[in-house]
Amino acid sequence: MNINNIPHPAEALILSKASAAVIERVRPLRLMAFDVDGVLTDGRLWYSAEGEQLKCFHVLDGHGLKMLMESGILVALITARDGAVIGRRAAELGIGLVQHGIRDKAQALQALAQEHNCNLSEVGYMGDDIIDVPAMQRAGFAASVANAPAYVAQAAHWQAPSAGGAGAVRDCCDLILAAQGKLGAFFSPNTLRPGGTIQ
């Protein structure tokens, strides 16, 4: 946000689609954790003929995570599954907080908060399935994806307009950055005019 507290047009556009209650939950976030399968991916598991597990990640999501980290927000991945693919993607993005094989995600989130001296009101979590609900209930900000089951979406403070693996994480990152007045810094001057026209 600029010195006159006027949001960048991109921030204003994103914030116009979120409730005041959601914006207030997002503003204090210092750590944002994400499930992987169904959130960073579309949830499908692909296997090669040799049995190698393959996952598909969206570049928009990856850039959103990098923008969060560049803005001083800690990013963590908490997944119930094991796999080198997740570690490789995390390494590409520079994400050092990766927890594999986690069944109790609420406890993992609590431990991350304590380790990084964050109150739970400063911690967010994005999930898409039943196993994520306890962590969502513990987090100060709980997010889900557009294609999450209704009973999971009900546990969220905010639901992304995009599906898992198709930009939902980027939606979440943009919301956090906009609410904290940090998204505008990623635009070069005059990239987005006040009328909303992207150049």
N, C-alpha and C positions, 0 to 999 in steps of 0.2 A: 504494500500500500504506500502511496506517496505521502509527502509531508503534509498535504492538505487533507489526509484521510479520505481521499476520493479513490475508490477502487479502480484498478485497471479495467478496461471494458471486458476483457476475458473473465476477470474475477467477478464482475458484476453479473455477467451472463450466467455463470455457474451458480452464484449465490442466489440468483432470482428463482432458481428451481429447487432450492433447499429451504426447509422450515427454519425459523429463528431458533428453535430448540436444538436442531441438528447442528447449526452453525456454532452455537454456544458450546456444544459438546466437543466439536472439532478444534476450536481455537486453542485450547491448552495442550493439545497432543504433542508429546515429545518422542513417543515410540509407537510405531504401527506394525502389527504382526499380521501375517497373511497365511492362510492355509494354501496348499499348492494345488492338489488335484481338485478340479471343479472350480477353482478360483483363478489361479495363474494358468491353468489349462482348462480344456473343455470337459475334463473328467474322463474322457475315453483313454483306454490303455491300448497301445499298439505294441505288437511283438514281431520281431524279425523271425525269419525261418530258423535262426540260430538261438532263438529265445531271448534276444536282447530287447529290453523294454525301451520303447520310444515315447516321447511326449512332445507336444507341440505348444510352443510359447508364442505370445503375441508381442511384437516389437513395441507397440504403444504402451503396453503394460510395463515392459522393461524400462522404457524411457521415463515413465512416470515414477517408478521406484528410484531411478537415478536422480531425478529432480528432488524427490523427498530427501534423499541422503545429502545432496548438495545444499539443501536448505537447512541442514542441521537436524533433521528428524531421523531417528534410528529406525531401521527397517529390519524385521526379523521374519523368517519363514519357519512355520511349525507344521510338520506333516506327520501323519500316522504311518506313512510308507517309507521304506528305505529305497535308496537308489542313487547311483552315481550321476544320473542325468540331472537330478535336482542340484546336486553339489556343483556340477559343471556350470549350470545356468546361473546359480548364485555367484560363483567365482567370476563369471563374465560381467556380472552387474556390480561386483564389488561388495556383495552382501556377506558379511562375516558371521552374522547371527542366524545360523541354520540348525534346526533341531529335527532329526529324523526319528522315525519309529516311536512317536509320542502318542500315547493313548489318552493321557490325562492332560489335555491342552490347557485347561484352566489353571492347573498347578504350574505348568510350564510358563504360562503368561505371568502368573504371580511371581515366579522366580526371576524372570527377565526384568520385571518392574523393580524388584528389590535389588537386583544386581546393578541396575543402572540408575538407582536412586530416583525412581519415578513413582508418584502416587498413581493408583489405578485410574484416577480421573484424567491422567495424562497419557494413558495407554489405550490404543485402539486395537481391534481385532476384526478381520474379515474372513468369514467362513461361508460354507454352502450346504453343510449336512449335519445330521444329528450329533455327530461327535464334536462339532464345533460349538454347539449351543452353550455348554457350560462356560467356555472361554468368552463367548459373546456376552453372556450374562454378567461376567465379572468385569469386563472392560468398561472404561468410561465412555467409549464410542464403539458401537457394534455395527458392522456393515455386512451386507450380503450381496449376492449376485441376482440378476434379473430372473434366472431360471432355477433358483433355489426352491425347494418344496415350501409350500405356504407356511407350514409350522416352523420352519427354520427362519423364513423371512419375518415372521411375527416376532422373533427374538431380536431382530435388528432395529436399531434406531433409524437406519437409512438403507435403502436398497438401490444398488446401481442400476442405471437404465440399460446397461449392456450385460450380456451373458458371461459366465465364467470362461476364460480363455479367449474372449472376443472383445476385450477392452474394459471389463468391469473394474480391474485393478487401476487402470488409468483414470477411469471416472472417479474412483475413490481418492487417488493421489491428487487429481485436479481440485477436488472439493476441499481437501485439507489445505493445499497451498493457497487456494482462493480465500478460504476463511481466515488464514493467517497472514494474508496480504503479501504472499511470497511468489505467486504465480506470475505476476506482471514482470518480474525481474528477468524472466526467461524469454521475453519478447524483445526483439531489437526495436529501436525507436520507430514509431509509425507502422509497426507490423499490423496492428489492429486499430482501426480508426474508431472514434467514439460511437459512430453509427453502427458498429458491429461488422464492418466490412474488412475481411482479412485481405491484406495485400500480398 
